Amino acid sequence: MFSWHEKDWNSLAARLQQLPHALLIQGPPGTGIEAFAFTLAEALMCERRTRQGWACGACQACNWFAQGNHPDFRLVQPESLDSTEAGEGAEGAEGGEAAAPAAKKEKKKSDQIRVEQVRALQDFLAIGTHRAGNRVVLVRPAEAMNVTTQNALLKSLEEPPPATVFILVTSHPARLLPTVRSRCQRIVLGQPDTQQALDWLLTQDPQQPLSRDDWGQLLAQGGGAPVAALEARQHEAARNGFVRLLRDGRPEVLAAADATQGLPPALLVAWLQRWVYDLLRARLGTPVRYHLAEAPLLAQLAARCDPIALTRLLRSLGDSLRLAEHPLNARLFAEDLFIRYREVFVVVASSVKRRGG
Ligand SMILES: [Zn+2]
């Protein structure tokens, strides 16, 4: 749980006894909304909650919850998250190699919540609870359910058994069916301000501390989301390589696709999206938002870009981000991104002499 969620937590903790049977917890990505959901689930399972509503961390229920085998708790998540820790990787800073090439050889695990996973809940819900307390189903991220799966969940949401709480977590509520959304009470979590975010980041990774300025840059790259800034730090070397590719303007498509091979396609799209966003801002003469250190470079490149093409690309990258979760061929997907990126540059017919070109 993060300091910037304290107010939201307090108001929720005050009414833990009277929670509706379904909650939709939403907030910006990279701000720890999943950690919030897990804290809530743990508190609901605990049999000796503190007066402030926290789980005691010591009772039988808390022990089971910590080990991931409380009989009245179900975590519904995509297979691809099965081996990861809760909390959006906030704790995973030291284990940064987890996402390294070794995982590439394994059969790709699904990023979707399968309909069978949700149907299996019916059996879980049909029997009484093992302990006399609550029963909790945590679905994360909720947008990993497709329409069929969401409809399957709807059945359980419509006729919930007593003492059962569904917690759905998402940063993309628009991807949920209106019928699902309407059956949940919404809890909208906010984003920390820069000061709060930097204060928190400065307590992270004491072995290799970063200055406030360095964290400020990573925070900007993460769009102001501190957990995203922490992840940005893990990918810093790869991101610097990405920026090197774009430094001279139009990148060679094949070389660029080679250089970014192994990066998760969604991450590549997100980086390109932010880069293009900053290019557009530079083109329009407004301060860049994500790449503070590269502002002068962006200004130079932007002068060679067509603002309309930038706007068009930015819009289409939003669609690419959805496709990036399941690209048929990651390599072709990357090539296509770079081909489209090259098109934002205005090609001058008469050959302009470039230094060192
Ligand atoms: Zn407890």
Boltz pocket constraint, residues with backbone or C-beta under 6 A from the ligand:
constraints:
  - pocket:
      binder: B
      contacts: [[A, 46], [A, 47], [A, 48], [A, 49], [A, 55], [A, 56], [A, 57], [A, 58], [A, 59], [A, 60], [A, 61], [A, 62]]
      max_distance: 6.0
